[in-house]
Amino acid sequence: MIKGIGIDLIEVARVARRLAEDGPDFVESVFTPAEIDYCRGKHNPAMHFAARFAAKEALFKALAQAGGGRPGWREVEVLSERGGRPRLALRGTAGDLAAELGVGTAHVTLTHTHELAMAAVVLED
């Protein structure tokens, strides 16, 4: 059974501005070390940071829809499995909220162009 659904869309340029203006403060407050390494290793880091930002926002929306609170940014991590498939890792408050809500699986999908990044999350028991 579906517990919650969330979707988020963000402009890559907006994230690029934050990366340029706030630099490490923005990056280190929102992303985990593994996410930072992954994105910085790409040709267009802002595009990949934007997709991960959207995934976290989509998860927050899905948790809220399911009746849960909002975890911290770094308690949600977007990992890449072999072949590039994204996967969410929920730690701390995020993991606790998911468990309280009976979430067994958090499905995530990402997509991006040079201008936009989008993510959708489905929480399932």
C-alpha positions in Angstrom: 0.0 0.0 0.0 1.2 3.5 -0.8 1.9 5.6 2.3 2.9 8.9 0.6 3.8 10.4 -2.7 6.0 13.5 -3.3 7.4 15.3 -6.3 9.7 18.3 -6.7 11.0 20.4 -9.6 13.8 22.9 -9.3 15.7 25.1 -11.7 19.3 24.0 -12.1 20.4 27.7 -12.3 18.9 28.4 -8.9 21.1 25.6 -7.4 24.1 26.8 -9.4 23.6 30.3 -7.9 23.5 28.8 -4.4 26.7 26.8 -5.1 28.4 30.0 -6.3 27.1 32.3 -3.6 27.0 30.1 -0.5 29.7 27.6 -1.5 30.6 25.0 1.2 28.0 26.4 3.6 25.1 25.4 1.3 26.7 22.1 0.1 27.7 20.8 3.5 24.4 21.7 5.2 22.2 19.9 2.6 24.3 17.1 1.1 26.3 14.2 2.6 30.0 13.6 1.8 29.1 10.8 -0.6 26.6 13.0 -2.5 29.1 15.8 -2.7 31.8 13.5 -4.1 29.3 12.1 -6.6 28.1 15.5 -7.9 31.5 17.1 -8.0 32.7 14.2 -10.1 30.2 15.0 -12.8 30.6 17.3 -15.9 27.8 19.6 -14.6 27.7 19.3 -10.8 24.8 21.8 -10.4 22.5 19.6 -12.4 23.3 16.6 -10.1 23.1 18.6 -6.9 19.7 20.0 -8.1 18.3 16.4 -8.8 19.4 15.3 -5.3 17.9 18.5 -3.7 14.6 17.7 -5.5 14.7 14.1 -4.3 15.0 15.3 -0.7 12.2 17.8 -1.1 10.0 15.1 -2.7 10.7 12.8 0.2 9.8 15.5 2.7 6.5 16.0 0.9 5.8 12.3 0.8 6.5 12.0 4.6 4.2 14.9 5.3 1.5 13.4 3.2 1.8 10.2 5.2 1.5 12.2 8.5 5.1 12.5 9.5 7.4 15.4 10.3 10.4 16.8 8.5 13.8 15.3 9.0 17.1 17.1 8.4 18.6 17.5 5.0 21.6 15.2 5.6 19.5 12.5 7.1 18.3 11.7 3.6 21.0 10.5 1.2 20.6 9.8 -2.5 22.9 7.0 -3.5 23.5 5.5 -6.9 23.3 1.7 -7.4 25.2 -0.2 -10.0 24.0 1.0 -13.4 23.1 4.5 -12.0 19.7 3.7 -10.4 19.0 6.1 -7.5 18.2 4.8 -4.1 17.3 6.7 -0.9 19.0 6.0 2.4 17.1 7.3 5.4 19.0 7.9 8.7 18.3 9.4 12.0 15.0 11.2 12.2 14.2 10.3 8.6 14.6 6.6 9.3 12.6 6.9 12.5 9.7 8.7 10.8 9.6 6.2 8.0 9.5 3.3 10.5 6.8 5.0 12.6 4.7 5.5 9.4 5.2 1.8 8.4 7.2 2.6 5.4 9.1 -0.4 4.1 10.4 1.0 0.8 11.1 4.5 -0.4 11.1 4.5 -4.2 12.8 7.5 -6.0 13.3 8.5 -9.5 15.3 11.5 -10.8 15.5 13.3 -14.1 17.2 16.5 -15.3 17.9 18.7 -18.2 20.4 21.5 -18.3 17.6 23.8 -17.0 15.5 21.7 -14.7 15.8 18.8 -12.2 12.9 16.7 -11.0 12.4 13.9 -8.5 9.5 11.8 -7.5 9.2 9.6 -4.3 6.7 7.0 -3.5 6.6 5.5 0.0 5.3 2.0 0.3 4.6 -0.3 3.3 
